[in-house]
Amino acid sequence: MASKSPAFQFYAAEYLADENVVVMTLEEEGAYIRALSYCWREGSIPADNETLARLLKGASNQTLTVVRKRFNQCSTNADRLVHSRLEAERKKQAGWREKSSIAGKRSGNVRRNKKLQTEPTFNQPSTNLHDLVEPNANSSSSSSSSNKNKYKYKAPQAAFDLPSWIPKDAWDGFLEMRRKKRVPSTGRALEGIVRNLDKLRGLGFQSGEVLDQSTVCGWTGVFPIKNLTGAASKIAQPGINHAEELRRAKLSEQQRAEEDAAMVKHHEEWLRLSPEERIARQNADLSQT
């Protein structure tokens, strides 16, 4: 029977030290190597001298005699010759393939079971914190064929219910932007964002528009809609430049929340000013620049 493997292990030192090989002529050795190759590929070689001579490119009777001594008659077919060392190598390779197959299946089952036990499901949309996961920043690029979009499981946190007055699509887009910027969406942070949204809602700002503005601008907090001018525009455009974003990134979560609250309070004060007071405030700001 032909071998499933295209090659067999050739031990050069052992081959050259074999006394049977050492006493061969170059013609006999070349014929022997050719016979080994055919025997490995086909599983056996013909025992008939005429057919074997053609297979070995017209080898002489002396060469055929030397080569045949290195082979044995096949136990299942008297017209074929086999090589004992090649048969041992064939069994060794078959055993190794079977062992590797069993180990591979066992390893695959372990990985599948581990994945089912550790990875959360994403079939149903949810606003609970334990369903919010962070991309695994430590995943290796060398395993990109199957691990490009792996997620790291996060321990369940306290449930967070999204208020009905906040549009879910705008909220999800805002959280996705925060994840890409690697800003943690902890329970405390999300509660602070909702409180600020509620304050802005009281000032007449639509929560969906506020969230979309932050998503588009890459802001990790929420701020009044950027549609004012003069002094008010300075209140409504926090963090709009890169340097300001870098500065805010260095702040703690509590410090950012305090800054956001101060900005909202400043804006509330601006809205309470009369038109004359706003013009005076704008002129004062211009005189300082």
C-alpha positions, -999 to +999 in steps of 0.1 A: +000+000+000+014+034-010+024+058+018+003+088+027+034+108+034+054+122+005+088+117+023+106+095+048+133+103+073+167+098+058+195+094+084+226+103+065+252+092+091+235+059+096+231+053+059+268+060+052+279+038+081+258+008+069+283-020+058+259-031+031+260+003+015+297+008+020+305-022-002+282-011-030+295+004-063+282+038-073+259+021-098+245-003-072+241+025-047+222+047-072+199+018-081+193+011-044+183+047-036+160+047-066+144+014-054+139+028-019+122+059-034+098+038-055+091+014-026+082+044-003+059+059-029+042+027-041+045+006-009+065-021-027+086-028-058+082-056-084+100-089-076+103-098-113+139-091-125+129-078-159+104-053-145+127-043-117+156-037-142+134-013-162+124+005-130+161+009-122+170+022-157+184-009-171+204-021-141+227-051-147+220-085-132+248-080-107+232-047-095+198-063-093+212-091-072+227-066-047+196-045-045+172-074-041+192-086-010+181-054+008+144-061+003+120-089+015+092-107-001+058-091+006+037-112+030+005-105+011+018-105-025+046-129-036+052-107-068+062-077-047+092-068-025+091-046+006+118-029+027+117-036+065+132-002+075+107+017+053+078-003+068+089+006+103+092+042+093+057+040+077+042+027+109+060+054+129+046+082+108+011+067+109+013+065+147+025+101+149-003+114+126-029+096+147-014+109+180-014+145+166-050+142+154-062+131+188-042+158+205-056+184+181-092+173+187-087+174+224-072+208+223-100+221+201-126+208+225-109+225+255-108+258+236-144+256+226-155+248+262-134+276+276-148+301+251-184+291+260-177+295+297-159+328+296-172+349+267-205+369+272-231+367+245-241+397+224-273+384+208-296+409+226-289+446+229-286+458+265-277+489+285-264+470+315-228+477+324-219+440+325-227+438+288-203+466+279-169+451+271-135+466+262-115+454+231-085+433+241-055+455+236-031+427+242-042+404+214-013+394+192-012+404+155+004+370+147-029+353+153-049+377+131-064+349+111-088+340+138-084+365+167-088+400+151-120+408+170-116+390+203-132+406+234-118+405+269-145+394+295-151+419+322-165+410+356-202+419+360-208+453+375-239+469+391-268+471+366-272+504+348-306+513+333-305+538+305-332+565+311-360+564+285-354+600+275-319+592+262-320+578+226-303+544+226-287+547+192-270+580+201-260+565+235-245+534+219-225+555+194-212+577+221-200+546+242-184+530+211-164+562+206-153+561+242-142+525+238-121+533+208-104+561+227-098+536+256-118+556+281-133+533+308-171+534+310-174+527+347-207+529+365-196+562+382-186+577+348-219+567+331-240+581+360-221+614+358-227+616+321-264+610+326-266+637+353-249+662+329-273+652+301-302+658+325-289+692+334-285+701+297-320+688+290-333+712+316-316+740+296-334+730+264-307+708+248-318+675+231-299+645+246-295+628+213-280+659+197-256+664+226-244+628+224-240+630+186-220+662+190-196+645+215-193+614+192-185+634+161-160+657+179-144+629+199-153+643+233-156+618+261-179+641+280-212+659+271-215+697+266-239+723+254-246+723+216-219+744+198-243+770+182-235+801+202-210+830+195-188+853+215-183+845+252-209+817+250-190+799+223-161+796+247-183+779+272-199+756+246-166+744+229-146+727+257-118+704+245-122+713+209-085+715+202-060+686+205-040+702+234-072+706+255-081+669+248-046+658+260-050+680+291-084+664+299-071+629+293-045+634+321-073+643+346-089+618+369-125+608+363-137+629+392-117+660+380-133+657+345-167+654+361-161+685+382-149+704+351-180+694+331-203+705+360-185+738+362-190+744+324-227+736+326-230+760+356-212+787+336-236+782+307-266+784+330-253+818+342-249+829+306-285+820+298-297+841+327-280+873+314-301+899+297-292+908+260-275+940+273-254+920+298-244+895+272-232+923+249-212+938+277-197+904+286-187+899+249-171+934+247-152+927+279-138+895+265-128+912+232-110+939+251-089+913+269-078+896+237 
